[in-house]
Amino acid sequence: MSVLVVGMSHRSAPVALLERLSMDAAVQEETATTLVEQPSLSEAMIISTCNRLEVYAVTNSFHSGVEDILRVLSATSKVGEPELRTYLYVRYADAAAEHMMTVAAGLDSMVVGEQQIIGQVRSSYQDAARRGTAGPGLHALAQSALHAGKRVHAETDIDDAGASMVTLAFDEARRIMGVDDFRGKTALILGAGAMASLSATHLGRLGVDKLIIANRTRSRAERLAEHSREAGVPAEVVDFNARAGALARVDIGVSATASGEFTITPEDISGPVMLADLSLPRDIDDAVAARDGVHLVNIEYLHKTMLEGDTEDSKAHRAAEAILAQEVEAFSTQQRVREVGPAVAQLRRAANAVTEAELERLRSRVPSLGDEEFEQVSRTVRRVVDKLLHTPTVKIKELAATAETVSVETALEELFGIETAAVAVNAAQLPRLEEMHTKEK
């Protein structure tokens, strides 16, 4: 039995699709219950946020588990399986453990290092445990992931990475524009989430004269504008569909909606402007950079710049990844030992059964053997069996805890039927079960 993750996030799917798969508490409960009713799944928990939808399950079969989850998600969301396969990713065994820890630590978030996700992971597990769809497998993984997330936030400076991304964007913008600050400039902000809020704050600190804010939900834009005014920066709100007109009035445009659709295209631009795309998937069409006087920096470029250099952010990111590597190894070791334990116990039970059967046979064949003599023979035989089994059972537990080679894992699979291979692929790469059955025939 191994943990399987099937999911999608802002990194793999458009926001419009994520919204179609989004689940409230009632739908999560119903879906998780349906999942554990599938023949290949024994445990299930669901993480559903505005930026991700992930199913964590304990399965007895990798391919069947993926197919069962796909079928349930399709039925729940009314999104066809072919479309889901295009955007879903799959993680299995150690890769699943690493993924949950990465999520809990905030390293897979749009704003790297954000702490809200660790609370969402905790709540998702607690809900699954309460409704009875999470058992010992998900309990062990969730506790390890939460511990790893806490370590990353406590032992590194990763919490500052999101703000640093915005800082880096505006440092690059000032370099390109040839200015020390944004005094005398007007900026447009598209979006009203965490990155948009950080952008508004940082633009204010850099002396921007005025902010124009647009968001699909206007009330959220109004709240962000009010916060800006309270900080002493004038702010105006415009309708989201009026953003092209607003863009013509500004020197700087920032988009942080992660909508899955381009919020700014070449057709929206009527003059020189500095643009910063702080979204994944991208908000701004790269083709805008071909227009005269238009400059663009995006989050992929900023990520690369931040992580490849010897900056404090890159050091924090590498430190966080090192912690996760330690935690994944510790979790994997515990799992291997836990999985080998029942097999070793079964081996000992089988050996004891054979021992008792042979002793009974001996007694029936040598009826003249007295009780005292028979008891001495029995003790001797049991000691021999125990001594023969002692070294292999101790060694197999040690190997399970420390082995990293394929040969040992293969031996475990052959001898005890334990699945240990990690898998990390996109769902679209996996063959359907019916295709596998056809090939077997």
DRENTI-890467 format. One record per residue: x, y, z of N, C-alpha, C in turn; residue in three letters. Coordinates in steps of 0.2 Angstrom, whole numbers, plus 5000, padded with zeros to 4 digits. Last residue first. Layout:
XYZXYZXYZALA
...
END
This chain:
498349544881498049494878498449484871LYS
499149654885499249594888498949534885GLU
498549754877499249734876499349674879LYS
497349764884497349744877498049724875THR
497649814896497349744896497449724889HIS
498149944893498649894896498349824895MET
496949994889497449994884497949944886GLU
496250004900495949954895496549944890GLU
496950094908496950024910496749974904LEU
497950204898497350184902497350114903ARG
499550264902499150224898498450214902PRO
500150434906499950364908499450324904LEU
500250554902500750514900500550444902GLN
499250634908499150624901499650564898ALA
499750654921499250604920499150584913ALA
501550664923500850694921500350644919ASN
502450594936502250604929501650644929VAL
503350504947503150574946503050584939ALA
503550374958503350394952503150464952VAL
504650254967504250324966504150334959ALA
504450084972504650134967504250194967ALA
503949994981504350054984504550104979THR
502849874987502949924981503349984984GLU
503149714992503149784994503249824988ILE
503249574992502749604988502649674990GLY
504349504998503749525002503249564999PHE
505249464988505149424993504549444997LEU
505149564978505049494976504949454982GLU
505249684985504649674981504549604979GLU
506549664990505949674995505349664991LEU
507349664979507249604983506649604987ALA
507149794974506849734970506849674974THR
507849854984507149874983506749814979GLU
509149814982508749794988508049804988VAL
509349864969509349784970509049764976SER
509349994970508749964967508749894968VAL
509950074985510050044979509450004976THR
509750114998509550164992509650134986GLU
509450065014509650045007509350105003ALA
509050085027509550125025509750115017THR
507850015031507950085034508550125030ALA
508049895025507449935023507550005025ALA
509149855031509249865024508649915022LEU
508649825044509149875043509249905036GLU
507749725041507449795044508049845043LYS
508549635036508149655032507849725034ILE
509349605048509649635042509149665037LYS
508349545056508749605058508949645052VAL
508049435048507549475050507849545052THR
509349365047508949395041508449445043PRO
509649335061510049375057509749405051THR
508549255065508649315068509049365064HIS
508249125059507849185057508149255060LEU
509149045066509149045059508849115056LEU
508749055079509349085077509449085070LYS
507449005078507549075080508149095078ASP
507748875074507348915070507448985071VAL
508448835086508748835079508448875074VAL
507448845096508048885096508448885089ARG
506548745091506348815091506948865092ARG
507448635093507148645087506948725086VAL
507548635108508148635103507948665096THR
506248625112506648685114507248695109ARG
505948495107505548555105505948615106SER
506948415115506948415107506548485104VAL
506348435127507048465126507148465118GLN
505148375126505148445127505848475126GLU
505448245124505148285118505148355119PHE
506048215136506448215130506148255125GLU
504848225144505448275145505948275139GLU
504048125138503848205138504448245139ASP
504948005128504548035134504448105134GLY
504647915113504947975116504548005122LEU
503847825108504247805114504547855117SER
503347865096502947875102503247855108PRO
503847945083504247915089503847915095VAL
502847985076503247935073503747905078ARG
502248085083501848025081502247975078SER
503248175085502948135091502548075089ARG
503548215073504048185076503748145082LEU
502348295070502548235066503048185069ARG
502448385079501948345080502048285076GLU
503648455074503648425080503048375082LEU
503048495062503548445061503648415068GLU
502148595066501948535062502448475062ALA
503048685073502548645077502248585073GLU
503748735062504048695067503548655071THR
502748785054503148735051503448695057VAL
502348895062501848845060502248775058ALA
503548965063503348935069502848875068ASN
503649005050504148965052503948925059ALA
502549095050502549035045503048985048ALA
502849185059502349145060502349085056ARG
504049245052504149205058503549165060ARG
503349295041503849245040503949205046LEU
502549395047502249335044502749285043GLN
503549475052503149445057502749385054ALA
504049525040504449485044504049445049VAL
502849585035503149535031503649495036ALA
502749695045502249635044502449575040PRO
504049765042503849735049503249675048GLY
504049825030504449765031504149725037VAL
503349945033503049895028503449825028GLU
504150005042503449995044503149935039ARG
505250025035505349985040504649965042VAL
504750115025505050055023505050005029ARG
504350225033503850185029504150115027GLN
505550275038505050245043504550205039GLN
506150305026506450255030505950225035THR
505250415022505350355018505650295022SER
505550505032504850475031504850415027PHE
506850535030506650505036505950475036ALA
506850585017507250525018506950495025GLU
506050695019505750645014506150585016VAL
506850775027506150745030505950695025GLU
507950795019508050765025507350735028GLN
507350875009507650815007507750765014ALA
506850985017506350935014506650875012LEU
508151045019507651015025507150965022ILE
508451075006508951025010508550995016ALA
507551175003507551104999507951055003GLU
507951275012507251245012507251175009ALA
509151305007509151275014508451245015ALA
508751354994509151294995509151265002ARG
508051464999507751414995508151344995HIS
509051545005508451515009508151465005ALA
509851564994510151525000509551505004LYS
509051644986509251584984509551534989SER
508851754995508351714993508551644991ASP
510151804996509851775002509251735000GLU
511051744981510651794985510451764991THR
511851704970512051694977511751744982ASP
510651654957511151694960511351674967GLY
509651564954510251554952510851594955GLU
508451624960508751554963509451544960LEU
508251744954508251744961508651674964MET
508251714941508651764943508751754951THR
507151624940507751604938508351654941LYS
506051714945506251654948506951624947HIS
506051804934506251824941506451764945LEU
505651734924506351764923506551784930TYR
504451694929504951644927505651674927GLU
503751814930503951784936504451724935ILE
504451944919503951894921504251854927ASN
504552104911504852054916504252004918VAL
504552204897504252154901504652114905LEU
504252354889504752314892504352264897HIS
504052454874503752414879504252364882VAL
504552534864504452564870504152524876GLY
503652444852504152494853503952524860ASP
503252274855503052334853503552394855ARG
503752154859503952174852503752244851ALA
503152124871503852154871504152174864ALA
502052064869501952134870502652164870VAL
502151924868502251964861502252044863ALA
501951874880502651884878502651934872ASP
500451924888500751894882501451914881ASP
500251904905500451954900500751914894ILE
500051804914499551854913499651894907ASP
500551634915500751704914500051744912ARG
499951534929500151544923500251614921PRO
500851644938500951584935500251544935LEU
501251824938500751764939501051704935SER
501751954937501951914943501451854944LEU
502452044925501951994925502151944931ASP
502652214922502852164926502352104927ALA
503052334910502652284912502952234917LEU
503152504905503552454909503052404912MET
502752574889502552554896503052504899VAL
502252674876502752644880502552634887PRO
500552634869501152674870501652644874GLY
499552554869499452614864500052654865SER
498952384871499452434872499452494867ILE
498152284868497952324873498452384874ASP
498752204858498152254856497952304861GLU
499652124865499852184861499352234859PRO
498752104881499052084875499252144871THR
498452064897498752114893499052084887ILE
497951944902497552004904497852064900THR
497651784895498051844895497651904897PHE
497151664907497051704901497451764901GLU
497351624920497451574915497251604908GLY
497451714930496851694928496851634923SER
498351774939498451704938497751674935ALA
498551904942497851874943497851804942THR
499452024942499551964946498851934948ALA
500352144933499752094933499852034937SER
500652314931500852254935500252204935VAL
501452444922500852394923501052334926GLY
501852614922502052544925501352504925ILE
501352724918502052714916502252644917ASP
499652754911500152734916500852724913VAL
498652764902498752814907499352804912ARG
498452644896498652704892498852764896ALA
497852564905498552554903498852614899LEU
496552604905496952624910497652614909ALA
496152544893496152614893496552644899GLY
496252414897496652434892496652514892ALA
495352394908496052394909496452424904ARG
493952384908494252444906494952454907ALA
493652264914493652264906493852334904ASN
493752294927494252254924494252254917PHE
493452464932493252404930493752364926ASP
494552544943494252544937493952474936VAL
495052654957494752584955494452594948VAL
496452734962495852734959495652664957GLU
497352814976497252754972496552764969ALA
498752894984498152894980498052834976PRO
499452834998499552834991498952834988VAL
499352825012499552885009499652895002GLY
498852715017499552715017499852785014ALA
497552735014497752735021498452745022GLU
497652705000497452775002497652785010ARG
497852565001498352604998498252685000SER
496652525007497252515010497852555008HIS
495852554996495752595002496352585007GLU
496252464986496352544985496252574992ALA
495852344992496552364991496652434990LEU
494452364991494852354998495552374997ARG
494252374977494052434982494452424988GLU
494552244973494952304971494852364975ALA
493552184979494152164982494652224979ARG
492452234972492452244979493152234982SER
492652174959492752244960492852264967ARG
493352044953492852064958493052134961THR
494352074944493652044941493152054946ARG
495152234946495052164948494352134945ASN
496252364946495752334943495752254944ALA
496852524951496852454952496152424949ILE
498152634950497552624947497452544948ILE
499052744960498952684958498252674955LEU
500252884960499552854960499552784958LYS
501652904962501152954963500452934964ASP
502852804971502352804965501852864967VAL
503852774980503652844979503152854973GLY
504152654985504652684980504352744977LEU
503052624993503752634996504252674991ARG
502152594983502052654988502752674991GLY
502652484978502652544974502552604978LEU
502452394989503152414987503152474982HIS
501052394990501452414995502152434993THR
500752334977500452404979500852434985ALA
501352214978501552264973501352334975SER
500652154989501352164990501552214985LEU
499352144982499452184988500152204989SER
499752054971499452124970499552174976ALA
500051944979500551974975500352044973MET
498751914985499351924989499951964985ALA
497551994975497751944979498451964983GLY
497052074965496952104972497152044977ALA
497252134948497252084953497152114960GLY
498352244941497852204939497852144944LEU
498852414943498852344946498252304944ILE
499752544936499152504935499252434939LEU
500452694941500552624940499852594940ALA
501452844937500752814939500752734937THR
502752944944502452894940501752864942LYS
503353034952503053064946502753004942GLY
504452914958504152974959503953004953ARG
505052784959504452794955504052864956PHE
506852784958506252774962505652794957ASP
507852794949508052774956507352754960ASP
507852734932507652784938507852754944VAL
507852664920508452714922508252764927GLY
507052564917506852634916507352684917MET
507852454920507652464913507452534912ILE
507952474934508552474930508352484923ARG
506552474938506952534939507552534935ARG
506352334935505952384932506352454932ALA
507152274944507352264937506952314933GLU
506552314956507252334955507452324947ASP
505352254954505352324953506052354953PHE
505652114955505352144949505352214948ALA
506252114968506652104962506352124956LEU
505052134975505652184976506052174970THR
504352024972504052084970504652144970VAL
505251924978505051924971504751994968MET
505151964991505851974988505651974980SER
503951924995504051994995504652014991ALA
504251784994503751814990503851894990GLY
505251765003505451754996504851784992ALA
505151765017505351835014505351825006ASP
505051635021504451685022504551745018ASP
506351585021505951575015505251615015ILE
507451585029507051645028506651645022ASP
507251435040507551475034507151545034THR
506751375051507451375051507751405045GLU
505351395051505751415057506451415056ALA
504951355039504751415040505151445046HIS
505451215039505651265034505551335036VAL
504751165050505451175050505751225045ARG
503451165045503651205051504351215052LYS
503551075035503351145034503551185039GLY
503850955042504350985037504151055036ALA
502650935049503250945053503850975048HIS
501750915039501650975043502350995047LEU
502350795034502250855030502250925034ALA
502150715045502750725042502850785038SER
500750715045501150735051501850755049GLN
500450655033500250725034500650755040ALA
500950525034501250575029501050645031LEU
500250475044500950475045501250525040ALA
498950485039499150515046499850525046HIS
498950405028498850475027499050515033LEU
499050275035499450305030499550375029GLY
497950265044498650275047499150295041PRO
496750365036496950315041497650325042GLY
495350465031496050465032496250415037ALA
493950455032494250435026495050435026THR
493350505043493550435043493850415036GLY
493050635046492550595042492750525041ARG
494150665053493550675056493050625053ARG
495150655043495150615049494550605052ALA
494750755034494750685032494750635038ALA
494950865043494350855040494250785038ASP
496350855045495950855050495150835048GLN
496850875032496950815035496450805041TYR
496351015030496150955025496250885028SER
497051085040496351075040496051015035SER
498351065035498151035042497451025042ARG
498351135023498551065023498251025030VAL
498051255028497551225023497651155023GLN
499151295035498551285038498051245034GLY
500051295024500151245029499551235033ILE
499551405017499451335014499551285019ILE
499951525023499251505023499151435021GLN
501251565021501151515026500451495027GLN
502351575007501751595010501551545015GLU
503451534999503551545006502951565010GLY
503051614984503451564987503551584995VAL
501551634978501951674982502351624987VAL
501051504973501251564969501651614972MET
501951364981501451414981501651474976SER
502851274983502451264977501951314976ASP
503351304996503851304990503451294983LEU
502651285007502551345003502951354997GLY
502651175014503251225016503151285012ALA
501651095009501551125016502051175017ALA
502251064996501651104997501551135003VAL
503350985000503451044996502851094997THR
502550885006503050925010503250985007MET
501950824995501550855001501950905005MET
503050784987502650834985502250874991HIS
503650684995504050744994503550804991GLU
502650594994502850625001503250685000ALA
502650564981502050594984502250624991ALA
503950504979503750574976503150604978ALA
503750394987504250444989504050514986ASP
502150364980502650334985503150394987ALA
501850474966501750414969502350394974TYR
500950594957501550584961501350514965ARG
500350674943500350614947500950604951VAL
499350814937500050784938499950724943TYR
498250864924498350834931499050814931LEU
497950914911498250964916498450934923TYR
497550814903497950864900498350904906THR
496550744911497250714910497750764907ARG
495450824909495850824916496550794915LEU
495050804896495350864898495750864905GLU
494750664897495250684893495550754894PRO
493650664907494350634908494850664904GLU
492750824908492850754905493550734907GLY
491950884922492450894917492650824914VAL
491150864933490850874926491350894921LYS
491650844945491750914942491350924936SER
491250714948491150764953491150834950THR
491750644937491050634939490850694944ALA
493150674938492750684932491950694934SER
493450614950493550684949493150714943LEU
493250484948492850514953492850594952VAL
494150454937493450444936493050484941ARG
495350484944495150524938494450514937LEU
495350384954495350454956495150494950ILE
495450264946494850274950494850354952ASP
496650284939496050284935495450294940GLU
497550284950497550344946496850344942VAL
497350154954497250214959497150274955GLY
497750074944497050074946496850134950SER
499150104944498750124938498050124940HIS
499550064958499650134955499150144950PHE
498649984971498849984964498950054961SER
498150014983498549954982498749944975ASN
498350184990498150134985498550074985THR
497850324998498250264999497950214994VAL
497850494992497550434993498050374994ALA
497450654989497950614992497650554994TYR
497150764976496850714980497450674982VAL
497050944975497450884975497050834979GLU
496951094967496551044969496950974969LEU
497451264969497551194968497051154970ARG
497051394972497651384967497851314966ASN
496051404980495951444974496551424969CYS
496051234986496051304987495951334980THR
495851074993495551124988495651194990SER
496450924996496650994997496351034991ILE
495750775003495750824997495950895000ILE
496150605006496050675008496050725002MET
495850435009495850485004495750555008ALA
496150255008496150315012496150375007GLU
496050154999495750135006495750195010SER
495750104982495850154987495650134994LEU
495250014973495950014974496150064979SER
493850014973494249954975494949964976PRO
493150154981493350124975493850064977GLN
492750214993492350164991492650124984GLU
493550324994493750264998493350204996VAL
492850414985493550384983493650324987LEU
491650444992491650404986492350374984THR
492250515002491850455004491850414998THR
492750624995493250584999492850515000ALA
491550684990492050654986492550604989THR
490850725002490550674998491050644993GLU
491850815007491650755011491350705006GLU
491850904996492450874998492350805002GLN
490550954997490750914991491450874993VAL
490651025010490150965008490350925002ALA
491651115008491751065013491251005011ALA
491851144990491751164997491751105001ASP
493051134977492551094981492451134988MET
493551164960493551184967492951154971SER
493451134947493551084951493551104959LEU
493251264941492751204940492851144945ARG
494351324945493751344948493251294947GLU
495351264937495351254944494651274948LEU
494851324925494851244926494851234934LEU
495251454927494551434925494451364926ALA
496651454929496151464935495451444933VAL
497451314920497151384920496651394926PRO
498751214927498151224924497851294925ALA
500051204933499851154928499251174924SER
500151304943500751284939500551244933ARG
499051304950499151364946499751344941HIS
498751124949498851184953498951244948SER
498050954952498251014947498351074952MET
498350784955498050844957498250894951GLY
498550644965498350664958498050734959VAL
499650544974499350604973499150614966VAL
499750404984499650424978499350494978LEU
500650294995500250354994500250374987VAL
500350114995500750174995500350234994SER
500449945000500050005000500450065000MET
END
